[in-house]
Amino acid sequence: MKSKQSRPNRNPEPLHLTPTQLMHRWRCSRSGVDVIAAHAGLTRRVAGESKRRNSVYYLLMDIIAYEQSCMQRA
């Protein structure tokens, strides 16, 4: 009899979000994401050596911390 092996989660929680994903999450423009991220002090990370816009991302834990601080002020 074969033992059941646990299947890896097919859609794991992302560790980072792209500016386009943040645009949808925060319901703002792409330039708005840049302004908010700069104001919040989020560090822009670049995947690889590419200069493409899609290679930029922000860490999810930083985003959640910023969102929670906004909720506390409200």
DACORPE-V885554 format. One record per helix or strand of 3 or more residues. SS is the DSSP state (H for helix, E for strand). FROM is the first residue (numbers start at 1). LEN is the number of residues. Records with the same first field share a line. If there is no record, write none. Layout:
SS->FROM-LEN + FROM-LEN
This chain:
E->16-3 + 56-4
H->19-8 + 30-11 + 53-3 + 60-14
